[in-house]
Each structure stands twice: as structure tokens, then as C-alpha cells.
């Protein structure tokens, strides 16, 4: 991979981590149980994306 490609991947992983942090903040701020479950599910999908992306880099 080129340096530019590696920087793009690093930026993408950092963006996913930032989204995770924001999902957690919002989940802790809402009181509606249905909305909270939805936000938690979105955060889990976000984590799955991060894990999948990271595993691709290990190979």
C-alpha cells in the first residue's frame, strides 16, 4: 500500500472511533428506551464495521 492509502485507512478508522464515541454519548443522554435501543444497535453496527475493517488490515 502507498503512504496515501495507509493515511486514508487510518483516517477512516479514526472516524469510526469518533462515531462510536458520539453514539455512546447520545445513548447516555436519551431517556426514551426505544430510541436508546436504536442508538445502541447503531453503535454495535459501527463497532462491527470497525472490526471488519481492522481485520482486513491484518492480512
C-alpha distance matrix in Angstrom:
0.0 3.7 6.6 8.1 6.1 6.6 10.0 10.7 10.3 12.4 14.8 15.3 16.1 18.4 20.0 20.8 22.3 24.4 25.6 26.6 28.7 30.3 31.2 32.8 34.8 36.1 37.0 39.1 40.8 42.0 45.3 45.3 44.4 43.0 40.7 39.7 38.8 36.8 34.8 34.2 33.1 30.6 29.3 29.0 26.9 24.7 24.3 23.5 20.8 19.3 19.8 18.3 15.1 14.9 15.7 12.9 10.6 12.9 12.4
3.7 0.0 3.8 5.3 5.2 6.3 8.7 9.9 10.8 12.4 14.3 15.4 16.8 18.5 20.0 21.4 22.9 24.4 26.0 27.4 29.0 30.5 31.8 33.5 35.1 36.4 37.7 39.7 41.1 42.6 45.9 46.1 45.5 44.2 41.7 40.7 40.1 38.0 35.8 35.5 34.6 31.8 30.5 30.6 28.6 26.1 25.9 25.6 22.6 21.0 22.0 20.8 17.3 17.2 18.6 15.9 13.4 16.0 15.9
6.6 3.8 0.0 3.8 5.5 5.1 6.2 8.6 9.9 10.5 12.2 14.2 15.4 16.4 18.2 20.1 21.1 22.4 24.4 25.8 27.1 28.6 30.3 31.8 33.1 34.7 36.2 37.9 39.2 40.9 44.4 44.8 44.4 43.4 40.7 39.5 39.3 37.3 34.8 34.5 34.0 31.2 29.6 30.0 28.3 25.4 25.2 25.5 22.5 20.5 21.8 21.2 17.6 17.1 19.1 17.0 14.1 16.6 17.3
8.1 5.3 3.8 0.0 3.8 5.5 5.1 6.2 8.7 9.9 10.5 12.3 14.4 15.3 16.4 18.5 20.1 20.9 22.6 24.5 25.8 26.9 28.6 30.5 31.6 32.9 34.6 36.5 37.5 39.1 42.6 42.9 42.7 41.5 38.6 37.8 37.7 35.4 33.0 33.1 32.5 29.4 28.1 28.8 26.9 24.0 24.3 24.6 21.3 19.6 21.5 20.7 17.0 17.2 19.5 17.2 14.9 18.0 18.7
6.1 5.2 5.5 3.8 0.0 3.8 5.4 5.0 6.3 8.6 9.8 10.5 12.4 14.2 15.2 16.7 18.6 19.9 21.1 22.8 24.6 25.8 27.0 29.0 30.5 31.6 33.0 35.1 36.4 37.7 41.1 41.1 40.7 39.3 36.7 35.8 35.4 33.1 30.9 30.8 29.9 27.0 25.8 26.2 24.1 21.4 21.7 21.5 18.3 16.8 18.5 17.3 13.6 14.2 16.2 13.6 11.6 15.0 15.5
6.6 6.3 5.1 5.5 3.8 0.0 3.8 5.4 5.1 6.1 8.5 9.8 10.6 12.3 14.1 15.4 16.6 18.3 20.0 21.2 22.8 24.5 25.8 27.3 28.9 30.4 31.6 33.5 35.0 36.6 39.9 40.2 39.7 38.6 36.0 34.8 34.4 32.5 30.1 29.6 29.0 26.3 24.7 25.0 23.3 20.5 20.2 20.4 17.5 15.4 16.8 16.2 12.6 12.1 14.5 12.6 9.8 12.8 14.0
10.0 8.7 6.2 5.1 5.4 3.8 0.0 3.8 5.4 5.0 6.0 8.5 9.9 10.4 12.1 14.3 15.3 16.3 18.3 20.0 21.1 22.5 24.3 25.9 27.0 28.6 30.2 31.9 33.1 34.8 38.3 38.8 38.6 37.6 34.8 33.7 33.7 31.7 29.0 28.9 28.7 25.7 24.0 24.9 23.3 20.1 20.2 21.0 18.0 15.8 17.8 17.8 14.0 13.8 16.7 15.2 12.7 15.7 17.4
10.7 9.9 8.6 6.2 5.0 5.4 3.8 0.0 3.8 5.5 5.1 6.2 8.7 9.9 10.4 12.4 14.3 15.2 16.5 18.5 20.1 21.1 22.5 24.6 25.8 26.9 28.5 30.6 31.7 33.1 36.5 36.7 36.5 35.3 32.4 31.6 31.5 29.2 26.7 26.9 26.4 23.2 22.0 22.9 20.9 17.9 18.5 19.0 15.7 14.1 16.6 16.0 12.2 13.0 16.0 14.1 12.4 16.0 17.4
10.3 10.8 9.9 8.7 6.3 5.1 5.4 3.8 0.0 3.8 5.4 5.0 6.2 8.6 9.7 10.6 12.4 14.2 15.4 16.7 18.6 20.1 21.1 22.9 24.6 25.8 27.0 29.0 30.5 31.9 35.2 35.3 34.8 33.6 31.0 29.9 29.5 27.5 25.1 24.8 24.1 21.3 19.8 20.2 18.4 15.5 15.6 15.9 12.8 10.9 13.0 12.5 8.7 9.2 12.2 10.7 9.0 12.5 14.2
12.4 12.4 10.5 9.9 8.6 6.1 5.0 5.5 3.8 0.0 3.8 5.4 5.2 6.2 8.6 10.0 10.7 12.3 14.3 15.4 16.7 18.6 20.1 21.4 22.9 24.6 25.8 27.5 29.0 30.8 34.1 34.7 34.3 33.5 30.8 29.3 29.3 27.5 24.8 24.4 24.3 21.5 19.5 20.2 19.1 15.8 15.5 16.6 13.9 11.2 13.4 14.0 10.5 9.8 13.3 12.7 10.4 13.3 15.7
14.8 14.3 12.2 10.5 9.8 8.5 6.0 5.1 5.4 3.8 0.0 3.8 5.5 5.1 6.1 8.7 9.9 10.4 12.3 14.3 15.4 16.5 18.4 20.1 21.1 22.6 24.3 26.0 27.1 28.8 32.3 32.9 32.8 31.9 29.0 27.8 28.1 26.1 23.2 23.4 23.4 20.3 18.6 19.9 18.6 15.1 15.6 17.1 14.1 11.9 14.9 15.4 12.0 12.3 15.9 15.2 13.6 16.7 19.0
15.3 15.4 14.2 12.3 10.5 9.8 8.5 6.2 5.0 5.4 3.8 0.0 3.8 5.4 5.0 6.3 8.7 9.8 10.6 12.5 14.4 15.4 16.5 18.6 20.1 21.1 22.5 24.6 25.9 27.2 30.5 30.7 30.4 29.2 26.5 25.5 25.4 23.2 20.7 20.8 20.4 17.3 15.9 17.0 15.3 12.0 12.8 13.9 10.6 9.0 12.2 12.4 9.1 10.3 13.8 13.1 12.3 15.6 17.6
16.1 16.8 15.4 14.4 12.4 10.6 9.9 8.7 6.2 5.2 5.5 3.8 0.0 3.8 5.4 5.1 6.3 8.7 9.9 10.6 12.6 14.4 15.4 16.8 18.7 20.1 21.1 23.0 24.7 26.2 29.4 29.8 29.2 28.4 25.8 24.3 24.1 22.4 19.7 19.2 19.1 16.4 14.3 15.1 14.0 10.7 10.4 11.9 9.4 6.6 9.5 10.6 7.8 7.8 11.6 11.9 10.9 13.5 16.2
18.4 18.5 16.4 15.3 14.2 12.3 10.4 9.9 8.6 6.2 5.1 5.4 3.8 0.0 3.8 5.4 5.1 6.2 8.7 9.8 10.7 12.5 14.3 15.5 16.7 18.5 20.0 21.5 22.9 24.8 28.2 29.0 28.8 28.3 25.4 23.8 24.2 22.7 19.6 19.3 19.9 17.1 14.7 16.2 15.7 12.0 12.0 14.3 12.2 9.4 12.5 14.1 11.5 11.2 15.1 15.6 14.2 16.7 19.6
20.0 20.0 18.2 16.4 15.2 14.1 12.1 10.4 9.7 8.6 6.1 5.0 5.4 3.8 0.0 3.8 5.4 5.0 6.2 8.6 9.9 10.6 12.3 14.4 15.4 16.5 18.3 20.2 21.2 22.8 26.3 26.8 26.8 26.0 23.0 21.8 22.3 20.3 17.3 17.7 18.1 14.9 13.1 15.1 14.2 10.4 11.6 13.9 11.4 9.6 13.3 14.5 12.1 12.9 16.6 16.8 16.1 18.9 21.5
20.8 21.4 20.1 18.5 16.7 15.4 14.3 12.4 10.6 10.0 8.7 6.3 5.1 5.4 3.8 0.0 3.8 5.4 5.1 6.3 8.8 9.9 10.5 12.5 14.4 15.3 16.3 18.6 20.1 21.3 24.6 24.8 24.4 23.5 20.8 19.5 19.5 17.6 14.8 14.7 14.8 11.8 9.9 11.5 10.6 6.8 7.9 10.2 8.0 6.4 10.1 11.5 9.9 10.9 14.3 15.0 15.0 17.4 20.0
22.3 22.9 21.1 20.1 18.6 16.6 15.3 14.3 12.4 10.7 9.9 8.7 6.3 5.1 5.4 3.8 0.0 3.8 5.4 5.0 6.3 8.7 9.9 10.7 12.5 14.4 15.3 16.9 18.7 20.5 23.7 24.5 24.0 23.7 21.1 19.1 19.5 18.3 15.1 14.5 15.4 13.0 10.1 11.8 12.1 8.5 8.2 11.4 10.3 7.7 10.7 13.2 11.9 11.7 15.1 16.6 16.1 17.9 21.0
24.4 24.4 22.4 20.9 19.9 18.3 16.3 15.2 14.2 12.3 10.4 9.8 8.7 6.2 5.0 5.4 3.8 0.0 3.8 5.4 5.1 6.3 8.7 10.0 10.7 12.5 14.3 15.7 16.8 18.8 22.3 23.3 23.4 23.2 20.1 18.5 19.5 18.2 14.7 14.9 16.3 13.5 11.0 13.7 13.9 10.3 11.0 14.3 13.0 11.0 14.3 16.5 15.0 15.2 18.7 19.8 19.3 21.4 24.4
25.6 26.0 24.4 22.6 21.1 20.0 18.3 16.5 15.4 14.3 12.3 10.6 9.9 8.7 6.2 5.1 5.4 3.8 0.0 3.8 5.4 5.0 6.1 8.6 9.8 10.5 12.1 14.3 15.3 16.6 20.1 20.6 20.6 20.0 16.9 15.7 16.5 14.7 11.4 12.1 13.0 10.0 8.0 11.1 11.0 7.6 9.5 12.5 11.2 10.4 13.8 15.6 14.6 15.6 18.8 19.8 20.0 22.2 24.9
26.6 27.4 25.8 24.5 22.8 21.2 20.0 18.5 16.7 15.4 14.3 12.5 10.6 9.8 8.6 6.3 5.0 5.4 3.8 0.0 3.8 5.4 5.1 6.3 8.7 10.0 10.5 12.4 14.4 15.8 18.9 19.6 19.1 18.8 16.2 14.2 14.7 13.7 10.3 9.8 11.2 9.0 5.9 8.6 9.7 6.6 7.2 10.8 10.6 9.5 12.2 14.6 14.4 14.8 17.7 19.4 19.7 21.3 24.2
28.7 29.0 27.1 25.8 24.6 22.8 21.1 20.1 18.6 16.7 15.4 14.4 12.6 10.7 9.9 8.8 6.3 5.1 5.4 3.8 0.0 3.8 5.5 5.2 6.3 8.7 9.9 10.8 12.6 14.8 18.0 19.4 19.4 19.8 16.9 14.6 16.0 15.4 11.7 11.5 13.8 11.9 8.8 11.7 13.3 10.4 10.6 14.3 14.3 12.7 15.3 18.0 17.5 17.5 20.6 22.4 22.2 23.7 26.9
30.3 30.5 28.6 26.9 25.8 24.5 22.5 21.1 20.1 18.6 16.5 15.4 14.4 12.5 10.6 9.9 8.7 6.3 5.0 5.4 3.8 0.0 3.8 5.4 5.0 6.2 8.5 9.9 10.6 12.5 16.1 17.3 17.8 17.9 14.7 13.1 14.9 13.8 10.1 11.1 13.4 11.0 9.0 12.6 13.6 11.0 12.4 15.8 15.5 14.6 17.6 19.8 19.3 19.9 22.9 24.4 24.5 26.4 29.3
31.2 31.8 30.3 28.6 27.0 25.8 24.3 22.5 21.1 20.1 18.4 16.5 15.4 14.3 12.3 10.5 9.9 8.7 6.1 5.1 5.5 3.8 0.0 3.8 5.5 5.2 6.0 8.6 9.9 10.8 14.1 14.7 14.7 14.6 11.6 9.8 11.2 10.2 6.4 7.3 9.6 7.6 5.8 9.5 10.8 9.0 10.6 13.8 14.0 13.9 16.4 18.6 18.7 19.6 22.2 23.8 24.5 26.2 28.9
32.8 33.5 31.8 30.5 29.0 27.3 25.9 24.6 22.9 21.4 20.1 18.6 16.8 15.5 14.4 12.5 10.7 10.0 8.6 6.3 5.2 5.4 3.8 0.0 3.8 5.5 5.0 6.2 8.7 10.4 13.3 14.6 14.3 15.1 12.6 9.8 11.4 11.6 8.0 7.6 10.8 10.0 7.3 10.2 12.7 11.1 11.4 14.9 15.8 15.1 17.1 19.8 20.2 20.4 23.0 25.1 25.5 26.7 29.7
34.8 35.1 33.1 31.6 30.5 28.9 27.0 25.8 24.6 22.9 21.1 20.1 18.7 16.7 15.4 14.4 12.5 10.7 9.8 8.7 6.3 5.0 5.5 3.8 0.0 3.8 5.5 5.3 6.4 9.1 12.4 14.4 15.0 16.1 13.2 10.8 13.4 13.5 9.9 10.5 13.8 12.7 10.6 13.9 15.9 14.1 14.9 18.4 18.9 18.1 20.4 23.1 23.1 23.3 26.1 28.0 28.2 29.6 32.7
36.1 36.4 34.7 32.9 31.6 30.4 28.6 26.9 25.8 24.6 22.6 21.1 20.1 18.5 16.5 15.3 14.4 12.5 10.5 10.0 8.7 6.2 5.2 5.5 3.8 0.0 3.8 5.4 5.0 6.4 10.0 11.4 12.5 13.2 9.9 8.3 11.3 10.9 7.6 9.4 12.4 11.2 10.3 13.7 15.4 14.1 15.6 18.7 19.1 19.1 21.5 23.7 23.9 24.7 27.3 29.0 29.6 31.2 34.1
37.0 37.7 36.2 34.6 33.0 31.6 30.2 28.5 27.0 25.8 24.3 22.5 21.1 20.0 18.3 16.3 15.3 14.3 12.1 10.5 9.9 8.5 6.0 5.0 5.5 3.8 0.0 3.8 5.5 5.7 8.4 9.6 9.7 10.7 8.2 5.4 8.2 8.8 5.9 6.6 10.1 10.1 9.1 11.9 14.2 13.7 14.7 17.5 18.7 18.9 20.7 23.1 23.8 24.5 26.7 28.7 29.6 30.9 33.7
39.1 39.7 37.9 36.5 35.1 33.5 31.9 30.6 29.0 27.5 26.0 24.6 23.0 21.5 20.2 18.6 16.9 15.7 14.3 12.4 10.8 9.9 8.6 6.2 5.3 5.4 3.8 0.0 3.8 5.9 8.0 10.5 10.9 13.0 10.9 7.9 10.9 12.3 9.6 9.7 13.5 13.7 12.2 14.7 17.4 16.7 17.1 20.2 21.6 21.2 22.9 25.6 26.3 26.5 28.9 31.1 31.6 32.7 35.7
40.8 41.1 39.2 37.5 36.4 35.0 33.1 31.7 30.5 29.0 27.1 25.9 24.7 22.9 21.2 20.1 18.7 16.8 15.3 14.4 12.6 10.6 9.9 8.7 6.4 5.0 5.5 3.8 0.0 3.8 6.7 9.5 11.2 13.2 10.6 8.8 12.4 13.2 10.7 12.0 15.4 15.2 14.3 17.3 19.5 18.6 19.7 22.8 23.7 23.5 25.6 28.1 28.5 29.0 31.5 33.5 34.0 35.4 38.3
42.0 42.6 40.9 39.1 37.7 36.6 34.8 33.1 31.9 30.8 28.8 27.2 26.2 24.8 22.8 21.3 20.5 18.8 16.6 15.8 14.8 12.5 10.8 10.4 9.1 6.4 5.7 5.9 3.8 0.0 3.8 5.8 8.0 9.8 7.3 6.3 10.1 10.9 9.4 11.1 14.1 14.3 14.3 17.0 19.0 18.8 20.2 22.8 23.8 24.3 26.3 28.4 29.1 30.0 32.3 34.2 35.1 36.5 39.2
45.3 45.9 44.4 42.6 41.1 39.9 38.3 36.5 35.2 34.1 32.3 30.5 29.4 28.2 26.3 24.6 23.7 22.3 20.1 18.9 18.0 16.1 14.1 13.3 12.4 10.0 8.4 8.0 6.7 3.8 0.0 3.8 6.1 8.9 7.9 7.1 10.4 12.1 11.5 12.8 15.6 16.6 16.8 19.0 21.1 21.4 22.6 25.0 26.4 27.0 28.7 30.8 31.9 32.7 34.7 36.8 37.8 39.1 41.8
45.3 46.1 44.8 42.9 41.1 40.2 38.8 36.7 35.3 34.7 32.9 30.7 29.8 29.0 26.8 24.8 24.5 23.3 20.6 19.6 19.4 17.3 14.7 14.6 14.4 11.4 9.6 10.5 9.5 5.8 3.8 0.0 3.9 5.7 5.4 6.1 8.7 10.0 10.6 12.2 14.3 15.4 16.5 18.4 20.1 21.0 22.5 24.4 25.8 26.9 28.5 30.3 31.5 32.8 34.5 36.4 37.8 39.1 41.5
44.4 45.5 44.4 42.7 40.7 39.7 38.6 36.5 34.8 34.3 32.8 30.4 29.2 28.8 26.8 24.4 24.0 23.4 20.6 19.1 19.4 17.8 14.7 14.3 15.0 12.5 9.7 10.9 11.2 8.0 6.1 3.9 0.0 3.8 5.5 5.0 6.2 8.6 9.9 10.4 12.2 14.2 15.2 16.4 18.4 19.8 20.9 22.5 24.3 25.6 26.7 28.5 30.1 31.3 32.7 34.7 36.3 37.4 39.7
43.0 44.2 43.4 41.5 39.3 38.6 37.6 35.3 33.6 33.5 31.9 29.2 28.4 28.3 26.0 23.5 23.7 23.2 20.0 18.8 19.8 17.9 14.6 15.1 16.1 13.2 10.7 13.0 13.2 9.8 8.9 5.7 3.8 0.0 3.8 5.4 5.2 6.3 8.7 9.9 10.6 12.5 14.3 15.4 16.7 18.4 20.0 21.2 22.8 24.5 25.7 27.0 28.7 30.3 31.6 33.3 35.2 36.5 38.5
40.7 41.7 40.7 38.6 36.7 36.0 34.8 32.4 31.0 30.8 29.0 26.5 25.8 25.4 23.0 20.8 21.1 20.1 16.9 16.2 16.9 14.7 11.6 12.6 13.2 9.9 8.2 10.9 10.6 7.3 7.9 5.4 5.5 3.8 0.0 3.8 5.4 5.0 6.2 8.6 9.8 10.6 12.3 14.2 15.4 16.4 18.4 20.0 21.1 22.6 24.3 25.7 27.0 28.5 30.2 31.8 33.4 35.0 37.1
39.7 40.7 39.5 37.8 35.8 34.8 33.7 31.6 29.9 29.3 27.8 25.5 24.3 23.8 21.8 19.5 19.1 18.5 15.7 14.2 14.6 13.1 9.8 9.8 10.8 8.3 5.4 7.9 8.8 6.3 7.1 6.1 5.0 5.4 3.8 0.0 3.8 5.4 5.1 6.2 8.6 9.9 10.5 12.3 14.3 15.2 16.5 18.4 20.0 21.0 22.5 24.3 25.7 26.8 28.5 30.4 31.9 33.1 35.5
38.8 40.1 39.3 37.7 35.4 34.4 33.7 31.5 29.5 29.3 28.1 25.4 24.1 24.2 22.3 19.5 19.5 19.5 16.5 14.7 16.0 14.9 11.2 11.4 13.4 11.3 8.2 10.9 12.4 10.1 10.4 8.7 6.2 5.2 5.4 3.8 0.0 3.8 5.5 5.1 6.1 8.6 9.8 10.5 12.4 14.1 15.2 16.5 18.4 19.9 20.9 22.4 24.3 25.5 26.8 28.7 30.5 31.6 33.8
36.8 38.0 37.3 35.4 33.1 32.5 31.7 29.2 27.5 27.5 26.1 23.2 22.4 22.7 20.3 17.6 18.3 18.2 14.7 13.7 15.4 13.8 10.2 11.6 13.5 10.9 8.8 12.3 13.2 10.9 12.1 10.0 8.6 6.3 5.0 5.4 3.8 0.0 3.8 5.4 5.1 6.2 8.6 9.8 10.6 12.3 14.3 15.3 16.6 18.5 19.9 21.1 22.6 24.3 25.7 27.2 29.1 30.6 32.6
34.8 35.8 34.8 33.0 30.9 30.1 29.0 26.7 25.1 24.8 23.2 20.7 19.7 19.6 17.3 14.8 15.1 14.7 11.4 10.3 11.7 10.1 6.4 8.0 9.9 7.6 5.9 9.6 10.7 9.4 11.5 10.6 9.9 8.7 6.2 5.1 5.5 3.8 0.0 3.8 5.4 5.0 6.2 8.6 9.9 10.4 12.3 14.2 15.2 16.5 18.3 19.9 21.0 22.4 24.3 25.9 27.3 28.9 31.2
34.2 35.5 34.5 33.1 30.8 29.6 28.9 26.9 24.8 24.4 23.4 20.8 19.2 19.3 17.7 14.7 14.5 14.9 12.1 9.8 11.5 11.1 7.3 7.6 10.5 9.4 6.6 9.7 12.0 11.1 12.8 12.2 10.4 9.9 8.6 6.2 5.1 5.4 3.8 0.0 3.8 5.4 5.0 6.2 8.7 9.6 10.4 12.3 14.2 15.2 16.4 18.3 19.8 20.8 22.4 24.4 25.9 27.0 29.4
33.1 34.6 34.0 32.5 29.9 29.0 28.7 26.4 24.1 24.3 23.4 20.4 19.1 19.9 18.1 14.8 15.4 16.3 13.0 11.2 13.8 13.4 9.6 10.8 13.8 12.4 10.1 13.5 15.4 14.1 15.6 14.3 12.2 10.6 9.8 8.6 6.1 5.1 5.4 3.8 0.0 3.8 5.4 5.0 6.3 8.6 9.8 10.5 12.4 14.3 15.2 16.5 18.4 19.8 21.0 22.8 24.7 25.9 27.9
30.6 31.8 31.2 29.4 27.0 26.3 25.7 23.2 21.3 21.5 20.3 17.3 16.4 17.1 14.9 11.8 13.0 13.5 10.0 9.0 11.9 11.0 7.6 10.0 12.7 11.2 10.1 13.7 15.2 14.3 16.6 15.4 14.2 12.5 10.6 9.9 8.6 6.2 5.0 5.4 3.8 0.0 3.8 5.4 5.1 6.1 8.7 9.8 10.5 12.4 14.2 15.3 16.5 18.3 19.9 21.3 23.0 24.7 26.7
29.3 30.5 29.6 28.1 25.8 24.7 24.0 22.0 19.8 19.5 18.6 15.9 14.3 14.7 13.1 9.9 10.1 11.0 8.0 5.9 8.8 9.0 5.8 7.3 10.6 10.3 9.1 12.2 14.3 14.3 16.8 16.5 15.2 14.3 12.3 10.5 9.8 8.6 6.2 5.0 5.4 3.8 0.0 3.8 5.4 4.9 6.2 8.6 9.7 10.5 12.2 14.1 15.2 16.3 18.2 20.0 21.3 22.8 25.2
29.0 30.6 30.0 28.8 26.2 25.0 24.9 22.9 20.2 20.2 19.9 17.0 15.1 16.2 15.1 11.5 11.8 13.7 11.1 8.6 11.7 12.6 9.5 10.2 13.9 13.7 11.9 14.7 17.3 17.0 19.0 18.4 16.4 15.4 14.2 12.3 10.5 9.8 8.6 6.2 5.0 5.4 3.8 0.0 3.8 5.3 5.0 6.2 8.6 9.8 10.4 12.2 14.1 15.1 16.3 18.4 20.2 21.1 23.4
26.9 28.6 28.3 26.9 24.1 23.3 23.3 20.9 18.4 19.1 18.6 15.3 14.0 15.7 14.2 10.6 12.1 13.9 11.0 9.7 13.3 13.6 10.8 12.7 15.9 15.4 14.2 17.4 19.5 19.0 21.1 20.1 18.4 16.7 15.4 14.3 12.4 10.6 9.9 8.7 6.3 5.1 5.4 3.8 0.0 3.8 5.4 5.0 6.2 8.7 9.8 10.4 12.2 14.1 15.2 16.6 18.7 20.2 22.0
24.7 26.1 25.4 24.0 21.4 20.5 20.1 17.9 15.5 15.8 15.1 12.0 10.7 12.0 10.4 6.8 8.5 10.3 7.6 6.6 10.4 11.0 9.0 11.1 14.1 14.1 13.7 16.7 18.6 18.8 21.4 21.0 19.8 18.4 16.4 15.2 14.1 12.3 10.4 9.6 8.6 6.1 4.9 5.3 3.8 0.0 3.8 5.4 5.1 6.3 8.7 9.9 10.6 12.3 14.3 15.6 17.0 18.8 21.0
24.3 25.9 25.2 24.3 21.7 20.2 20.2 18.5 15.6 15.5 15.6 12.8 10.4 12.0 11.6 7.9 8.2 11.0 9.5 7.2 10.6 12.4 10.6 11.4 14.9 15.6 14.7 17.1 19.7 20.2 22.6 22.5 20.9 20.0 18.4 16.5 15.2 14.3 12.3 10.4 9.8 8.7 6.2 5.0 5.4 3.8 0.0 3.8 5.3 5.0 6.1 8.5 9.8 10.4 12.1 14.3 15.5 16.6 19.1
23.5 25.6 25.5 24.6 21.5 20.4 21.0 19.0 15.9 16.6 17.1 13.9 11.9 14.3 13.9 10.2 11.4 14.3 12.5 10.8 14.3 15.8 13.8 14.9 18.4 18.7 17.5 20.2 22.8 22.8 25.0 24.4 22.5 21.2 20.0 18.4 16.5 15.3 14.2 12.3 10.5 9.8 8.6 6.2 5.0 5.4 3.8 0.0 3.8 5.4 5.1 6.0 8.4 9.8 10.5 12.3 14.4 15.4 17.4
20.8 22.6 22.5 21.3 18.3 17.5 18.0 15.7 12.8 13.9 14.1 10.6 9.4 12.2 11.4 8.0 10.3 13.0 11.2 10.6 14.3 15.5 14.0 15.8 18.9 19.1 18.7 21.6 23.7 23.8 26.4 25.8 24.3 22.8 21.1 20.0 18.4 16.6 15.2 14.2 12.4 10.5 9.7 8.6 6.2 5.1 5.3 3.8 0.0 3.8 5.5 5.2 6.0 8.5 9.9 10.8 12.7 14.6 16.3
19.3 21.0 20.5 19.6 16.8 15.4 15.8 14.1 10.9 11.2 11.9 9.0 6.6 9.4 9.6 6.4 7.7 11.0 10.4 9.5 12.7 14.6 13.9 15.1 18.1 19.1 18.9 21.2 23.5 24.3 27.0 26.9 25.6 24.5 22.6 21.0 19.9 18.5 16.5 15.2 14.3 12.4 10.5 9.8 8.7 6.3 5.0 5.4 3.8 0.0 3.8 5.5 5.1 6.0 8.5 10.0 10.9 12.6 15.1
19.8 22.0 21.8 21.5 18.5 16.8 17.8 16.6 13.0 13.4 14.9 12.2 9.5 12.5 13.3 10.1 10.7 14.3 13.8 12.2 15.3 17.6 16.4 17.1 20.4 21.5 20.7 22.9 25.6 26.3 28.7 28.5 26.7 25.7 24.3 22.5 20.9 19.9 18.3 16.4 15.2 14.2 12.2 10.4 9.8 8.7 6.1 5.1 5.5 3.8 0.0 3.8 5.5 5.1 6.1 8.6 10.0 10.7 13.1
18.3 20.8 21.2 20.7 17.3 16.2 17.8 16.0 12.5 14.0 15.4 12.4 10.6 14.1 14.5 11.5 13.2 16.5 15.6 14.6 18.0 19.8 18.6 19.8 23.1 23.7 23.1 25.6 28.1 28.4 30.8 30.3 28.5 27.0 25.7 24.3 22.4 21.1 19.9 18.3 16.5 15.3 14.1 12.2 10.4 9.9 8.5 6.0 5.2 5.5 3.8 0.0 3.8 5.4 5.2 6.4 8.9 10.2 11.6
15.1 17.3 17.6 17.0 13.6 12.6 14.0 12.2 8.7 10.5 12.0 9.1 7.8 11.5 12.1 9.9 11.9 15.0 14.6 14.4 17.5 19.3 18.7 20.2 23.1 23.9 23.8 26.3 28.5 29.1 31.9 31.5 30.1 28.7 27.0 25.7 24.3 22.6 21.0 19.8 18.4 16.5 15.2 14.1 12.2 10.6 9.8 8.4 6.0 5.1 5.5 3.8 0.0 3.8 5.5 5.3 6.8 9.2 10.9
14.9 17.2 17.1 17.2 14.2 12.1 13.8 13.0 9.2 9.8 12.3 10.3 7.8 11.2 12.9 10.9 11.7 15.2 15.6 14.8 17.5 19.9 19.6 20.4 23.3 24.7 24.5 26.5 29.0 30.0 32.7 32.8 31.3 30.3 28.5 26.8 25.5 24.3 22.4 20.8 19.8 18.3 16.3 15.1 14.1 12.3 10.4 9.8 8.5 6.0 5.1 5.4 3.8 0.0 3.8 5.4 5.2 6.7 9.4
15.7 18.6 19.1 19.5 16.2 14.5 16.7 16.0 12.2 13.3 15.9 13.8 11.6 15.1 16.6 14.3 15.1 18.7 18.8 17.7 20.6 22.9 22.2 23.0 26.1 27.3 26.7 28.9 31.5 32.3 34.7 34.5 32.7 31.6 30.2 28.5 26.8 25.7 24.3 22.4 21.0 19.9 18.2 16.3 15.2 14.3 12.1 10.5 9.9 8.5 6.1 5.2 5.5 3.8 0.0 3.8 5.3 5.1 7.1
12.9 15.9 17.0 17.2 13.6 12.6 15.2 14.1 10.7 12.7 15.2 13.1 11.9 15.6 16.8 15.0 16.6 19.8 19.8 19.4 22.4 24.4 23.8 25.1 28.0 29.0 28.7 31.1 33.5 34.2 36.8 36.4 34.7 33.3 31.8 30.4 28.7 27.2 25.9 24.4 22.8 21.3 20.0 18.4 16.6 15.6 14.3 12.3 10.8 10.0 8.6 6.4 5.3 5.4 3.8 0.0 3.8 5.5 5.8
10.6 13.4 14.1 14.9 11.6 9.8 12.7 12.4 9.0 10.4 13.6 12.3 10.9 14.2 16.1 15.0 16.1 19.3 20.0 19.7 22.2 24.5 24.5 25.5 28.2 29.6 29.6 31.6 34.0 35.1 37.8 37.8 36.3 35.2 33.4 31.9 30.5 29.1 27.3 25.9 24.7 23.0 21.3 20.2 18.7 17.0 15.5 14.4 12.7 10.9 10.0 8.9 6.8 5.2 5.3 3.8 0.0 3.8 5.5
12.9 16.0 16.6 18.0 15.0 12.8 15.7 16.0 12.5 13.3 16.7 15.6 13.5 16.7 18.9 17.4 17.9 21.4 22.2 21.3 23.7 26.4 26.2 26.7 29.6 31.2 30.9 32.7 35.4 36.5 39.1 39.1 37.4 36.5 35.0 33.1 31.6 30.6 28.9 27.0 25.9 24.7 22.8 21.1 20.2 18.8 16.6 15.4 14.6 12.6 10.7 10.2 9.2 6.7 5.1 5.5 3.8 0.0 3.8
12.4 15.9 17.3 18.7 15.5 14.0 17.4 17.4 14.2 15.7 19.0 17.6 16.2 19.6 21.5 20.0 21.0 24.4 24.9 24.2 26.9 29.3 28.9 29.7 32.7 34.1 33.7 35.7 38.3 39.2 41.8 41.5 39.7 38.5 37.1 35.5 33.8 32.6 31.2 29.4 27.9 26.7 25.2 23.4 22.0 21.0 19.1 17.4 16.3 15.1 13.1 11.6 10.9 9.4 7.1 5.8 5.5 3.8 0.0
